[in-house]
Amino acid sequence: MVRTADTVARFGGDEFVLIGTSTGDADDAAALAVRVMDVLQAPVRIATIDIHTSPSIGIAMYPDDGVTMQALLAHADAAMYSAKQHGRGNFRRYTPGMDAGTEERVQLESDLHNALAQNQFQLYYQPKVDTQTGEVRSAEALIRWLHPTRGIVSPAEFIPLAEECGPHRRHRRMGDPGSVPADTGLADRRRPDAAGVGKSVGIAVPRQRPGGQHPRRAR
């Protein structure tokens, strides 16, 4: 897959860096990316189960895309996130303008680290009403991030980011945003004034929590 002159290193979490010192031009780099994807997309059998991966690759070329290691890494990172946005299992070459989205994402991830500790997550309850009797039968708990400068941040924006960080990249201060609706929803359900909520509170949480748990309903 790689040549003896190339260097492969783990950059952090599930991110790896490949330095192709013998790569001649953009076409050569693209061909290398295709070879890497072909190898990584091949299923790996673990305990009779085939595990499939969908790599996303970002390419930055010296000197066109940067003359320092820091610049090349940053631009390759921006290209990688662009590849993810266009669907996993592909690669992108860095182009000017990709940095803006990456810088915003890095800042949002940094803010997310402090959001749980600073109680910036709140629950909003959406009642489900029986149209025949008018009785509130249940309620859905929806998590919202009240950012101090951005205002309300959509779950569609911060939940995928929290999932992508995952337990292997999440800082201890960041915690698990998915615990907010589960813990708060259970606590609110036990309040004396929650009698009108009905028998259940549906909880909207991230798709997967550490340990593979998927809490969906508090009773």
C-alpha positions as CSV (number, residue, x, y, z in Angstrom):
1,M,0.0,0.0,0.0
2,V,2.8,2.4,0.9
3,R,6.4,2.6,-0.1
4,T,9.5,2.3,2.0
5,A,10.0,6.1,1.8
6,D,6.6,6.9,3.1
7,T,5.7,7.4,6.8
8,V,2.5,6.4,8.5
9,A,1.6,7.6,12.1
10,R,-1.4,7.6,14.3
11,F,-2.4,11.3,14.8
12,G,-5.1,10.7,17.5
13,G,-8.2,8.7,18.0
14,D,-9.2,7.2,14.7
15,E,-7.1,9.7,12.6
16,F,-3.8,8.7,10.9
17,V,-1.3,10.7,8.9
18,L,0.5,9.4,5.8
19,I,3.5,11.4,4.6
20,G,4.2,10.4,1.0
21,T,7.7,11.7,0.6
22,S,8.0,10.0,-2.8
23,T,4.7,11.3,-4.1
24,G,5.4,13.3,-7.3
25,D,2.2,15.2,-8.1
26,A,-1.5,15.5,-7.3
27,D,-2.3,12.5,-9.5
28,D,0.2,10.4,-7.7
29,A,-1.3,11.4,-4.4
30,A,-4.8,10.6,-5.6
31,A,-3.6,7.2,-6.7
32,L,-2.1,6.6,-3.3
33,A,-5.4,7.6,-1.6
34,V,-7.3,5.2,-3.8
35,R,-4.9,2.3,-2.8
36,V,-5.3,3.2,0.9
37,M,-9.1,3.3,0.7
38,D,-9.1,-0.1,-1.1
39,V,-7.2,-1.7,1.7
40,L,-9.1,0.0,4.5
41,Q,-12.5,-0.8,3.0
42,A,-11.8,-4.5,2.9
43,P,-13.7,-6.2,5.7
44,V,-11.9,-7.4,8.8
45,R,-13.2,-10.5,10.5
46,I,-13.4,-10.4,14.3
47,A,-15.1,-13.2,16.2
48,T,-16.9,-14.4,13.0
49,I,-18.2,-10.9,12.3
50,D,-17.0,-8.8,9.3
51,I,-16.2,-5.3,10.3
52,H,-16.4,-2.7,7.6
53,T,-14.8,0.8,7.6
54,S,-15.5,3.9,5.4
55,P,-12.3,6.0,5.5
56,S,-12.3,9.7,4.6
57,I,-9.0,11.1,3.3
58,G,-7.7,14.6,3.0
59,I,-4.8,15.5,0.8
60,A,-2.4,18.5,1.1
61,M,0.6,18.9,-1.2
62,Y,3.9,20.5,-0.5
63,P,4.6,23.4,-1.4
64,D,1.3,24.3,-3.1
65,D,-0.9,23.7,0.0
66,G,1.7,24.7,2.7
67,V,5.4,25.0,3.4
68,T,5.4,24.0,7.0
69,M,4.3,20.8,8.7
70,Q,1.7,22.6,10.7
71,A,0.1,24.2,7.6
72,L,0.1,20.9,5.7
73,L,-1.5,19.0,8.6
74,A,-4.2,21.7,9.1
75,H,-5.0,21.8,5.4
76,A,-5.1,18.0,5.1
77,D,-7.4,18.0,8.1
78,A,-9.7,20.5,6.4
79,A,-9.8,18.4,3.3
80,M,-10.6,15.3,5.3
81,Y,-13.6,17.0,6.9
82,S,-14.7,18.1,3.5
83,A,-14.5,14.5,2.3
84,K,-16.7,13.4,5.3
85,Q,-19.3,16.1,4.4
86,H,-19.5,14.7,0.9
87,G,-20.0,11.1,2.1
88,R,-17.6,8.7,3.6
89,G,-15.4,6.5,1.6
90,N,-13.8,9.2,-0.6
91,F,-10.9,11.7,-0.6
92,R,-10.6,15.4,-1.2
93,R,-7.6,17.6,-2.2
94,Y,-7.3,20.8,-0.2
95,T,-8.6,24.0,-1.8
96,P,-8.6,27.5,-0.4
97,G,-11.8,28.1,1.6
98,M,-11.9,24.8,3.4
99,D,-10.3,26.3,6.4
100,A,-13.3,28.4,7.4
101,G,-15.5,25.4,8.0
102,T,-12.7,23.6,9.9
103,E,-11.9,26.6,12.2
104,E,-15.6,26.9,13.0
105,R,-15.8,23.2,13.8
106,V,-12.7,23.3,16.0
107,Q,-14.2,26.2,18.0
108,L,-17.5,24.5,18.3
109,E,-15.8,21.3,19.6
110,S,-13.8,23.4,22.1
111,D,-17.1,25.0,23.3
112,L,-18.7,21.6,23.6
113,H,-16.0,20.5,26.0
114,N,-17.3,23.1,28.6
115,A,-21.0,23.0,27.8
116,L,-22.0,20.1,30.1
117,A,-20.0,21.4,33.1
118,Q,-21.5,24.9,32.6
119,N,-25.1,23.5,32.4
120,Q,-25.6,24.9,28.9
121,F,-27.8,21.9,27.9
122,Q,-31.5,22.2,28.6
123,L,-34.5,20.0,27.9
124,Y,-37.7,21.1,26.2
125,Y,-40.8,18.9,26.6
126,Q,-43.1,18.5,23.6
127,P,-46.4,17.1,24.9
128,K,-48.4,14.4,23.0
129,V,-52.1,15.1,23.5
130,D,-55.0,12.8,23.0
131,T,-57.2,14.7,20.5
132,Q,-60.4,13.0,21.7
133,T,-60.0,13.7,25.4
134,G,-57.5,16.6,25.4
135,E,-55.4,14.6,27.9
136,V,-51.6,14.9,27.8
137,R,-50.6,11.2,27.4
138,S,-46.8,11.6,27.2
139,A,-44.1,14.0,26.3
140,E,-40.9,14.0,24.2
141,A,-37.8,15.4,25.8
142,L,-35.7,17.3,23.3
143,I,-32.2,18.5,24.2
144,R,-31.1,22.0,23.2
145,W,-27.7,23.7,23.6
146,L,-28.0,27.3,24.9
147,H,-24.6,28.6,23.7
148,P,-23.6,31.9,25.4
149,T,-22.8,33.7,22.1
150,R,-24.4,31.5,19.4
151,G,-27.7,31.2,21.0
152,I,-29.6,27.9,20.5
153,V,-27.4,25.4,18.7
154,S,-29.3,22.8,16.7
155,P,-28.9,19.2,17.8
156,A,-28.3,18.4,14.2
157,E,-25.1,20.4,14.5
158,F,-23.7,19.4,17.9
159,I,-24.9,15.8,18.4
160,P,-23.0,14.5,15.3
161,L,-19.9,16.4,16.6
162,A,-20.2,14.8,20.0
163,E,-20.7,11.3,18.4
164,E,-17.7,11.9,16.2
165,C,-15.5,12.8,19.2
166,G,-16.7,9.7,20.9
167,P,-15.3,8.3,24.2
168,H,-11.8,7.9,22.6
169,R,-11.5,11.6,21.8
170,R,-13.8,13.2,24.3
171,H,-12.1,15.2,27.1
172,R,-13.1,14.3,30.6
173,R,-14.7,17.7,31.1
174,M,-16.8,17.2,28.0
175,G,-18.7,14.3,29.5
176,D,-21.6,12.8,27.6
177,P,-24.4,15.1,26.3
178,G,-26.6,12.0,25.9
179,S,-26.7,11.7,29.7
180,V,-28.6,15.1,30.0
181,P,-31.9,14.0,28.6
182,A,-31.7,10.6,30.3
183,D,-30.8,11.9,33.7
184,T,-32.9,15.1,33.6
185,G,-35.9,13.4,32.1
186,L,-36.0,10.8,34.8
187,A,-35.6,13.5,37.5
188,D,-38.4,15.6,36.0
189,R,-40.6,12.6,35.6
190,R,-40.5,12.0,39.4
191,R,-41.5,15.6,40.2
192,P,-44.9,16.0,41.9
193,D,-46.0,18.5,39.2
194,A,-45.2,16.0,36.4
195,A,-48.4,14.0,36.9
196,G,-49.9,15.5,33.7
197,V,-47.1,14.2,31.6
198,G,-48.6,10.8,31.4
199,K,-47.0,7.4,31.7
200,S,-43.9,8.0,29.7
201,V,-41.4,10.5,28.5
202,G,-39.7,9.8,25.2
203,I,-36.1,10.9,25.2
204,A,-34.3,12.1,22.0
205,V,-30.6,11.3,22.5
206,P,-27.5,10.7,20.3
207,R,-27.6,7.5,18.3
208,Q,-25.0,5.7,20.5
209,R,-23.6,6.2,23.9
210,P,-20.5,4.8,25.5
211,G,-20.9,1.1,26.1
212,G,-23.4,0.7,23.3
213,Q,-26.4,1.7,25.4
214,H,-29.3,3.4,23.6
215,P,-31.7,4.8,26.2
216,R,-34.9,5.8,24.5
217,R,-37.7,6.0,27.1
218,A,-37.9,7.0,30.8
219,R,-40.8,5.5,32.8
